[in-house]
């Protein structure tokens, strides 16, 4: 069966410690100012009745990919398990994918190509977890194959209430925020 | 109250998603103008009767404008050594890929049309200036004259394609609410016709040719005004994101520039001047075409930056 890599982010567990951000920077040797994942804190309400949601965000590895459609050279492509990747040897840095992405998940690497989260596919292929998942001290992040109903990520998405970012964009995101 | 705090400090992305700077609007402006020049000079040259020497040279403006525009594009591309990658792939779903190939088609067609437009003394002068390449020019001109009718059709089709694509490039990017309107293609096409006519009017074309260009420009300006109105109505009567996008031009940070530079200085004022000049109530000056060019450039700058806000 075809794999469908996905991630569940438990917003009730996440404390916004930024360990995922740092481990990603270290694992992927990202330059100063470049981030493949980041923390968003969203506060709703009027004091004293406030609610806070903390989300560890990254590329949503969407099932419908406006970034891949916009790419003129085929550098942006869909790889194993539906992961959205950039082939840096084909990327001209025209930034069409950056304006096509509703999530701001892409940025220009100082070397001239567009960079983004890869779900740490190089680790996944060695049967390891993505760096952010492995590091998360509160176990908020769950990565796996959504097509396998027995996988932890599929069970979480099946049984926990969740949301995806900007569903109205029609991109069918594959990062699910458990609420 | 909603408060968002993003623990990311990427100067290339935040706080605004500004991916495309000045290079893209400048390119869209020059590309649109080149499309207008291709279409208008082809139509003017197809008329029976006398033609001014200036008009015979002016088809060369199209490849010249496209060249400057492509230079701006080149400056925007982050990995300049990999620019050739555009021409190793054709991707149907990517308007930028379409554009890269259309730009490549513009050169042979517009240059052949331009050579065919020259009269014999002009062509002789050009060939004598080019030394050995002169014979190539003469051969190309002879070929272009034999196939003049086909080239005219190609020039009109590629001109329209170039003009439309500059708008479609933005309108397919659904993530930017202000751009997600199919009207952007036609808007950029008529704006390209208008700025193309304005550029031609700045040169010493004959009185009759200028009169014709001013009349066509009036039609283009009128169409552009109607399309812009429909574009704003379409956004403002749509979803919440569309309303917010229309608000950028209707009362937000870009409203003053949009109404003053695009609608006032770029459409209303030159239309009024051209109407009065046409009725011989006003002396013909370069003011109206200059204002049209200013408005066309402002339209592209405002749409490109407002769309990324």
Interface residues (C-beta under 8 A of the other chain):
Chain A: X16 X18 X21 X33 X34 X35 X38 X39 X40 X41 X42 X43 X44 X45 X46 X66 X68 X69 X70 X71 X72 X73 X74 X75 X89 X90 X91 X92 X93 X94 X95 X96 X98 X99 X100 X101 X102 X104 X107 X108 X111 X112 X113 X114 X168 X169 X170
Chain B: X1 X2 X3 X4 X5 X6 X7 X8 X9 X10 X11 X12 X13 X14 X17 X19 X20 X76 X77 X78 X79 X80 X81 X82 X83 X85 X86 X88 X89 X91 X93 X94 X95 X96 X97 X99 X100 X172 X173 X174 X175 X176 X239 X241 X307 X308
